[in-house]
């Protein structure tokens, strides 16, 4: 007893299991399992594989197949007496997991897509189920010992169980794959979600039936009693308990809270455990009671998401990985030591995948999906994953299957899950998805366009203007600002910039816009004497109040405006990191994501942008994109966009921490590579993010690096403005885009009554710049009247250390700015163009210098890149 109290200091061996203190060895086992699971997941995450594969493989590695071959390893690390504690922890985890799985079942989604969900779900269940029944015959005759004797599983029970094992679909893993592949809102994704939910529910019912048959096989009358008790409990949960819970949550205004209260969370957990306890004592399994409890939680006001966010972290991080690792510990692949064993393994894999693919493809094709789209549906429905491991573990613990069959089917589950993502990408790539979108949009436009109205489009309106001259800068128009936000810390800086880009009163004075009315016949306009985008044609409907029949006439309003005098809509996109959390899956796969207002009403970040747009009276739209860190750039590039849109990505840079202590200027970041690593880590960006954006994005790109920490306090004495750096003698398309943005912000704010300072710093070798700019905008007042200052910078100055020329930004700060400008620099934004993102650190030397100075001197940096090709 003394050694037990003294621990290792008193000579106790921590690897000797003590029933008086079982937690000692359990803590080591839990730490070992979590470490191995996460290490195994590192390579699998790079190939888009769900974490359940890593957790099961970790269990296989820690079990008798790999580490178990080490002498005394199993007896020391996983002694038989300690497995009871691991199983208890694992069962608590799986009970909570099944509750979360019940939360994911959206009955409203099934009702809305009932026909497709039921037909595809039943087809993808019945065909594999039938083949599973046939496959169970040789499997039973080969691997079930003592067939027909007392105490052994009957063939009917075994057959139903094997058929269920081959026909289930892993709905949670399916949701994660759909999110990672950006299919959650595609037609194929909606079909898969509906079919997967139905398949999942029916699969759990069939599994419960097989467990009931197994537990009541000695007395058939018990089977009827268990079925009646299960059905009665489900009715009790689905009606009295459900409506009482909903009434209580409404009465206490719990559904209106931003987070569930501890009392409400405790009541829900109480229902979960009571339901699991009841289904366990009647001879089914506790997981089915937990699943029922998840089905009854109200979905109003996104309550299931809030509840999952509050409850799921510890189960997902600790308990559920232990469950799947324990499942892996039970896998002994050394038992598969005969040729026929591997023959059955390959046969189970072939039946499980092929039957799902064929049945799902045919069912989806009958609902009007294209062939490759339908094939992707079948492939996705073949995913086994988490659900299959649960089914197999239940069957092993119930004595329905042997450990050899358990090992075979675990391999089948791993392979079927592993191939789902690559097969889907092969059959249904992004290029083919774009073709389908175009086909559907063409069909929609043809069906929705009224035959009585013909809209005339001038030929030059179809052209996308490039940015290669000052004339292009004048006529260029940003069709939409798309703000990508992945952190609440960047909202302040992005809204400040957006306010300068889209807010203002352009075109309110008669001298800037000429409006004339003329009647419009139903023929295209003959006007062709204007430059691209110098006039905007609007088709309006004018109601006649003099005629009783209220006939309508069409009027064309032609406005002579510059490109940056046109209205610019705003689209806010919340790029949320896709994790293993149930809350992410619930939000991403929710029925209400099809409602355009749902994302604004449920996402706090988008609500901020919505309020901003309402107060500013600008057009606004929003969406949420769930993405892994690795796929962030690809998902941004796959968004709906026009070549003349501007993608704005605000990033967190260097700023003061929450305690108020500031980073010493010009000392914290000695090299750009140091700050670049800081940006990638702080903003959850992959190493190839910028190169992917540059090569894949089909719109203009602006990177806003906020180095002020989004301070709520603003020094009103400091003048706010924008500084454009043009260090090259010959301007590129990205330089012209940066110039357009500066003139846009200065002009719109000038027209709106605000006059921010705009300064352009040009290379002294670019002598014609000032004359060209003034000549082009002389009649508009954009580059005069004090709105924009232009300063020439001599780039021949040398550094003190050697004869190399000073970076352009250093020359500007040392010789081009006054004392007043330097003192106000923290409240200013420096704009610089980047022609291409190439190399391991994808920035040019001039841009690197600007970003580094911005980090050390605490001013914001806007890096602009033009991706519009010359198609004129």
N, C-alpha and C positions, 0 to 999 in steps of 0.2 A: 504493500500500500504506500509505503514511503517513497519508493521509486516512482510510483504513478504520480505522486504530488510533485516530486522534484524534477520530473522530466528528464531531458538528456543530461542535465547537469548531475543528476543523481544516478546516471547510468542507464536510463531507460532507452530502449531501442524504438525510435518512432515508427519503424516499419513492422513492428510486431502488433498485430491487431488486438486491441483491448476492448472487450465489450463494455467496460465501465467508462471508456472514453473513445467511442467510435469516430468522433469528429476529427481526431488527429490524423488518421490515415485518409479519411474522406477529403480533408482539405488538400492534402498532397495529390490525391487522385484527381480532384477537380481542377487544380492548377495544371497538372500534367495534361489533362484532356483539353483544356482551353488553349494551352500553348501549342500543342500538336495540331489541333484543329485550325488555328489561325496560320500556322506555318504552312500547312498543306494547302490552305486556301489562297495563299499568295500567288502561286503559278496558275491555279485554276481560275482565279478572278480575272487574270489577264486574257483568258479565252472565253469570258462571259459565262462561266459555269456557276450555278447556284451553290450556296454555302453548304447545303445538305450533303452534297457529294463529298466535300472536304471532311465534313463531320463523320460520315460513315467510313470513309477511307481511313481517317485518323483512328477510328475504333478498330478497323481491320489491322492497321499497323501495330496498335497497342495490344491487340489480342493474340490468340495462339498462332495465327498465320505467320506473323513476322517476329515481333519481339518475344512472343511466347516460345520461340525456339531457343531462346537464351536460357541456360540452366538456372533454375530457382527464380526466374523473373516473375512468373505468374504468382507463385506462392508468396513472394515478397511484396510486390506492388499491388496485385489484385487477388489477395487470398479469398477463398470462397466465402468465408464468414463476412467479409466486408462488402460483398456484392449486394447484400440486403440493403445497406444504407444507400448505395448508388442507385439501386432500383427504386427505392422510396423517393429519392430526389428526382429521378427520371420520370416517375409516374406523376409527381406533382407538376413537373414541367409539361408533360404531354396533356394533362387535364387542362392546364391553362392554354396550351396551344390549340386544343380542340375548341375551347371557348372562343379564342381569337378567330379560328376558322369559321365558327358560327357567325361571328360578327361580319365576316366578309361576304356572307350569302345575302345578296340584295334581292329580296322578293319582288321589289318594284321593277328592277331590271328584267327579271324573268317575265313579269306580266307584260311589260312593254314589248318584249321580243319573244313572246310565248311560243308562237308557231315555230320560229327558227330554233329557239332554245330546246324545246321539247323534241322536235324531230331529229336535230343533230345530236343532242344528248342521248336520246334513246338509241339511235343508230350506232353511235360510237360506243355504246355500252353493250347492246344486244349481240352484235356480230362478234366481238372479242369474247363475250360471255359464252356463246355457243361453241366457238373453237376451244375455249378453255375447258368446257365440259368434255369434249372429245380428247383433249390433251391429258386430262386427269386420269383417263382409263389406263394407259400404259404406265403413267407415273405412279399410280396407286399400286398396280400389280408389281412394280419393280422395287419401290422404296418403302412401302408401308409394311412393317413386319407383323406377323400374327394376324393376318387379315381374317375377319369373321369371328375371331375369338372374343371372349368377354373382356371388356375394359379397353378395347382398341377402337379407334375412330371408324365410323361407318363410311362406306363409299359415298353416300349421298352428301354427308357433311363435308368430306374431303373434296368432292367434285364442286360443290357450291363455292367452297373457299378458294380453290385453284382458279375457278372461273372469275371470281371477284378480283383476285390478284392480277389477272391478265387484262381486266377491263377497266380498272379505276384510272382516273386522271388526277394529277396533283394540281389542284386549283391554286394554292398559294405560289408554287413555283411557276405555274403558268402565268400568273399576274406579273411576276417579276420579269419573266422573259419578254412578255408583251411590252412592259415599260422600257426595258433595256433596248429593244429593237424598235421602239417608237411606233408600236402598232396598236396602242391601247385605244385610240380613237379612229383607227381605220375600220373599214367595213369588215375585214377578216377578223380583226381583234374583237369587235363587238360580237360577232358570231361565235368566236371561240369562248368568250366570257360566258355567254348564255348557255352554250352547250356544256362548258366545263362545270358550271354551277349545277345543272341538272344531273350530269354524270356523277358529280361528287355526292350529291344528296342520295341518289339511287344506289350508288356504290356503298355508302355507309349503311343504308338500310339492308342491303344484301349481306354485308359483313356482319351486322348485328344478327341477322337470321342464321348465318352459319355458326356464330358463337352460341346462340340460343340452342341450336340443334346439337352442338357439341356438349354443352353443359347439361342438356336434358335427354341425352341419348339413351340413358338407362331406363327412363320412363317416358314414353311418348306423351302421356297426359300432361307432364310438366311443361312440354313445349307449348301447348295451348295456353296454359296459365301464364307462362313467361311472356308470350306474345300479347296476351290480353293486358297484363300489367304494364308492359312497355307502351302499348298503344294508349292505355288509360292515363299513364303518366305524361305522355306527349300531349294529350288533350288538356290535361290539368295545367301543364306548363304553357301551352299555346293560347289558352283563353283566360282562366281566372288569374294566374300568376302574371301573364303578360299585361293584361289590362290594369291589374292592381299596381304593377310596377310603373306603367305609363302614367296612371292617375297620380301616383305619389310624386313622380318626378315633375309633373305639371303643377301639382298643388304647391310644391316647395320651390317652384321656378328653377328647378335644377337644370332643365334643358336650355335655359337662357344664360347660364354661367359659362365663362370662358374655359374653366376647368372643373371637372366633377369634384364635388366636395368629398372629404374623407368618409362621411356618413353614407353618402350614396354609393361610393366605391365599395364600402364594406357590405352594404346590402346586396349589391350585385354579386360580389364574391360569395356571400352566404348562399345565394340562390345557386351559384355554380357548384359549390361543394355539396350542397344538399341534393341537387339533381344527380351529380356524379355518384354520391353515396347510395341513392336509391337504385339507380340502374345497376350498381355493382352488387347490391345485396339480393336483387331479384335474379341474378345470374346472367346479365348481359355483359357490360363492361363499363367502368366509370367514364370513359371517354365519350360515350354516347350521351350520357346525361349532361356533360359539360357542353357538348355540341348543341344540344337542345337549348341550354341556357343562353348560348350566344345568339340563337335565332330570335329571341324575344326582346332583346334590348332595342329601345326606340331609336330610329334613324333620323328623327327630326332634328333640325338645326345642327347636323353633323355630330350628333352626340356619340355615335359609335367611334368616330375618329378621336374625339377628346378622351373617351374612356380608355381606348387602346393606348394613347400617348401616355396616360397616367400609369398604366399597369404593366406594360409589356417589356420594359428594358431589362430587368433582372431575369425574367424567364427567357428572353431571347438571347441574352449574353451568357447565362450560366446554365439554367435548368434544361432548356431544350437541346443545346449541344451535348449535354451529358446523356440525354435520352438516346440520341442518334449514335453517340460514341459507344454507349452500352450495347446498342443494337449491333454495331460493328464488332464489339468484343465477342459477341455470340457467333460471329462468322468464322468458321474454321475451313479455309479453302484447302487445307491438306486432306480433308475428307474426300475431296473430289479427285480421287486417285485412279479412276478407271476411265476408259475411252467413252463408255456410254454416258458417264456423268457429264462430260463436256458436250456430248451430243444433245443431251436434254437441255443444257444451258443455252446452246445456240438455237435450239428449237423454240425455247421459251422466248428468247429475244426476238426471233423472227416472227412468231405468232403475235407477240405483244405489240410490235411496231407495225407490221404489215396490216393486220386486221383493223387497227385504229386508223391508219392512213387511208386505206381503201374505203372503209365505211364513212369516215369523216369527209373525204373528198367527194364521194357520190352524193351524200346528203347536202353538202354545201353547194355542189353544182346544181342540184335540183332547185335551190333557192336563188339561182341567177348569178352566182359568183363565177368569175372567170376560172379557167382550168388551173392555172398556176396558183391563183388565189385560193381556190378550193383545196388544192394539194397542201398548201401551207396550213390551212385549217386542220387537215388530217394529221399532219406532222406535229403540230402544236398539241393536239389532243392526245398524242401518244406519250406525252411526258408523264413519268411516274413520280419520281422525286419523293417528297416528304410523305405523301399519303401512302405510297406503296410500302415504305419502310414501317410506318405505323401498322398497316394491315399485316405485314409479315411478322412483326413483333407480337401482335395480338394472337396470330395463329400459332406461333411458337410457344407462347406462354400458355395457350389453351390446349396444347398437346395435339393440335390438328396436323401439324407438319413436323418433320424431323429436322435436326440441325443440318443435314446434308441438303435437303430441299430448301431450307432457309438460306443457305449459302448460294445455291443456284439462283434463287429468285432475287436475292440482294444484288448479285451480278447483273441480272436482267434489269433491275430498277436503275442501277448506276449507268449502264450502257444506254438505255432508252432515254434517260434524262440528259446524258452527256451529248448525244447526237441531235437533240432537239434544236438547239440554237444554230449549229452550223448547217444542218439540213434546211432550216427555215430561211437562212440567209442565202443559201444556194438556189432554192426554188423561188424565193420571193425577195429578190434584192431591191435596193432602193430605186434603181433605175426602172424596174418594172412597176414599182408602186407609183412612180411619177407618171408613167404611161396610163395607168388605171385612173389616176386623178384627172388627167387631161380628158380621157374618154368620158368619165362621169360628168365633168364640168361642161363638156360640149353637149352631152345629152340633156343636162339640166338647162343650159342656156337655150337650146332649141325648143325644149318643151315649155319653158316659162316665158319666152319672148312673145308678146302679143302680135298677132298677125296684122293688126291695124296700125301698128307703129313701126317704122323703120328708122333706126338711128344711123345717121350718116357719120362716118369716120374718115377724116382726111388721111391721105396716104402718109404725110409726114408725122402724124400723131403716133404711128406705129413705130417710128424710129426712136431708138434710145440714144440721147445725146451723150457724147463723150466729154471729157474735160481736157482740152488740149490748147486752149487759147483764152484770152480775156473775153472774147465774145461768148464762149461757152460758159464762163463764170457768170456772165450777165444773164444768160437764158436758162441756166440749169435750175432744176426744181427738185427738191427733196419731196418725194411723194408721201413718205411716212417715216416718222422716227420710231424705231423699235428699241425700246430700252430693256436690256437683259439684266435682271437683278438676281443675285444669289445670296445676298446678305443684307440684313437690315441696316448695317453700318454704312452702306454706300448710298442710301436713299437721299440723304440731304444734298450731297454733291451732285448726284444725277439730276435731281429736281431743279437745282440751281441752274445747271446747264440747259436743261430742257426748257426752263422758264425763259431763257434768253433766245432759244432757238424757235419756239413755237408761239410764244406770247408776244403781243404787240398789236398794233392797229394798222397793218399794211393796207394800202389801197383805199384810205379813207378820205384823201384829199383829191379834188378834181384834177389837180395838175399831174397826179400820178396815174390815174386811171381814167380812160375815156370809155363811156358806156353808150351804146346806141342800140335801139330796138328796131327790128324789122320783122315782117311776117315771114314765116318759114313754110315753104311747100314741103311735101314729103320727098324731096330730092336732096341730094347732097349739095352742100354749099359750093359755090364756084370760086370762093376766095382761095387764092394760092400765092398771094404776094407778100406773105409774112414769113419771118424766120421761125424756126422750130420753137414752140412754146412761148412765143412772144404774144400770142393771143390765146385766150381760153374760151372754148365754146361750151356753153351751158344750155341744156335743153330743159325748158321749164314748161309747166302747164298753167295757163291763165284761164280762170273761170269767168264766164260771161254771166253778168247779173241782169242783163237786159232781156235775155231769152228765157222763156218758161222751161224749155227743154234742157237748159243748162249745158249747152254744147261747149266743147272745149276747143281751144286753139293752141297751137304750138308756137312758141316764141324763142328766138335765139338771142342770147346776150353775148356780145363779143367784147372782151375787156383787153385793152392794151396794157399789159403789166409785165414786170420783170419776173424771172423765175423765183426769186426770193421774196416776191410780194404775194405769193399764193398761200392759201391756208395749208397747214401741215398737220395731219392727224397724228395722234400718239397711240402706240400700242405698247403696253407693258407686259413683259413676260417674266414670270417668276421661275427661274431655273432651280428646282429643288433637287437636292442630292437623293438619289434612290438608294435606300438602305434595306436591310432585312426587316425593318419595322412594319408591323401590321398596319399602323396608322398611315404610312405612305401608300400601301397597297389599297387600303380602303378609300383614300382620297383620289388616287389616280384611276381606279377602276370603277368609281361610283357612277351610278346612273345619271346623276345630275351634272356630270362633266359634259353632257351633251347640251345642257342649257347654257347659253352664252353668258348669263348673269351669275351662274353658280360660282365660278372662280373668284369673282369680285366679292361675293357675299361670304365666302368662307376663307379667304386668304387675306391675312392682315396686311401684308405688303402691298397687294394689289388694291386693297381698300384705300391705302394712302394715295396711290396714283389716281384712283377714281375720284377721290375728294379733290385732288389738285386739278383734274380735268374739268370737274363740275364748276369749280370756282373760276377757272380760266375760260370756260365756255369753248372748249375745243373738242373735236371728235376723239373718241376714246374707245379702245377695245383691249382685251386682256386674255391671257391664257397662262396655264401652268404646265411646265414641262418637267417630268421626272427623269433624271438621268444619273448614271454613274459618273464618277470623276473622269474615267477613261473615255467615255462616250460624249462628254459635254460639248466639245467642239463640233462633233459630227451631228449631234441633235440640233445645235444652233443652226448649222449650215442647211439642215433639212427642213427648216421652217418655211412657211409660206412667205414669200417676199418678192419684191420687184427689184430690177437692177438699179433703180434710182432711189431706193429706200436707204436710210441710214441706220445701221445697227450700232447702238450705243451700249458699250459694256463698261460699267464703272467698277473699278477694283480698289481694294483697300491697299494703301501704300504705307509709308512711315508716318507715324503720328504719336502724339503723347498718349501715355497709358492712362488708365482710369484713375490713378492716384494723382495725376497732374504733373508728374515729373517728365520733362521732355528729353528726347534723345539729343545729345550734344550735336549742334550743326557741324557738318563736314567731318565728323569723327566716327560716327557709328558705322557708316557704309563707306569703306575705303575703295571697294571695287564694285563694278556693276554686277558681276556674277553673284556677289553676295546678296545684293538687293533683289536680283532676279529670282533667286531661290526663295527669298522671303515672300515675294509676290505670289509665286506658284503655291507655296505651302499655305499662306494666309487665305488665299481665295479658292482653295481646292481645285487647282487647275493641273492638268496632266502636263508632262514635259513637252509633248508635241502639240499643245493646244493652239499656239499661234500659227505654226506651219499648216495645221489642218484648216484653220480659219482662212488663211491666205489662199490655199489651193482649192477649197471647196465652196467658200462663200460666194454668192452671186449678187452681192449688194455692197454698198460702201460701208466702211467699218471705222468706228471711232472708239478708241480705248482711253477712258478717263481714269487716271491714277490719282486718287484722292490722298493727299499727304497732310491734310489739316485735321483728320480725325473726325470729320463731320461735327465740328463744335456747334453747340446750340447758341453760344454767345458770339455775336458778331460785333467787331469794333466799328462803330458807325463813323469814326473819324477817318478811317482808312478808305481810300478810293478803290472801288472794285472795277476790274477791267480785264482785257484779254491782250496777250502779246503773241503775235504771229512771227515765227522765225522762218525765214526763207534763205538758208545758207548757200544754196546752189546758184550758180550764175544762170543756168538754164532750168526753167521750172518744169517739173513733171506733172502728170495728171493728179497725183496726190497733193502736190503743192497747190494746184488750182482748186482742188476741193477744199483744202484748208483755207485758202483765200476766200472762197465762196462762203464758208461757215462764218468767218470773221465778219465779212460784209453783211451777211444775213443777220447775225446777232446785233450788230451795231444799227443797221437800218430798221429792224423791227422794233427795237427798244427806243430808237429815236422817234419813230412814228407813234409809239405808245406813250411818249412823254418822259422817257427815261434815257439818260445819255451816259452809258458806260464808256470808259476810255478804251479805245482800240488802237493798238500800235503795231505797225508792221516794220520788222527789222530785215532789211535786204542786204545781200552781198553787194559791195561797192562795184563789182564787175557787172552787175545787172543795171546798167545806167538807164536803159529805156523803160524800166518798170514804172517809174512815177508818171512819166508822160502818158504812157499807154493806159494806166489806170484812170488818171484824171480825164483823159479824152473820152474814155468809154462811159464813165459815170458822171460826167460833168452836169448833165441835165437832171440827175436824180438826187444829188446831194449826199451820196453814200460815202464818197471819199473826200468831202470837204465839209465846211461848216463846223469844223472841230470834232466830227464824229470819229475820224481815223487819222492818226499821225503816221508818217512814214519817215524812218530814219535809215541812213546808209551806214553800214558797218564795214570798216576796213579789216579784212581778214588776214592781213600780213603780219599782225603782231605776234611776237614770239614769246615762248615761256621763259621763265628765269632759269630753269634747270638746263634746258638745251635749246637748240635752234628750231625745234618743231613749232608749228603755228598753234596758237591757242584754239581750243574748241570754240565754236561759234557762240554757244551759250555763255561761256566765260567772258568772251569779248563783249557781248551785249551787257552782261551784268557789271562789268568793270568800267566800260567806257560809254555804253549806249544809254544807260539809265541814270536819271537824276537821283539825288538823295531822297526826294519825296517818293519816287517810284520804288526805290529799294525798300523803303520803310513800309510801303503798302504791298510788298510783293506776296506776303502770305495770303492776302485776300484776292490774289489775281490767278489767272489761269494762262499757262504758256502753251501755245498750239504749235505743233511740229508735224511734218508729213513724213510718213514711212512708205517708201515705194514698194518694198517687198519684205516679207518675213521669211528669211532663209537662214540656214545654218543651225547649229546647236543652240545658240542664243540669238533668236531671229530679229535682231535690230541692227540698224546701221550705227556706225560710230558716233555720228552727230546725235542720233536719237538716244543712244545709250548715255551720252554726256548730259543731255537734257533731263532724262529720267533720274539719273544719279543726283544732279544738282537739285532737282525738285524734291527728292527724298531728304537730302541734307538741309535744304533751306526752307522746307515746308511750304512749297507752293504746288498747286495742282498742275498736272501735265495732261494735255489732250493729244494723243497720237492718232493721226488721221491717215487712212489708207483708201485709195480709190480702186474699186474692183470693176468698174464699168468699162467694158471693152469698146473699142472704136467700131461701131456697127453702122455708122452713117454712110 
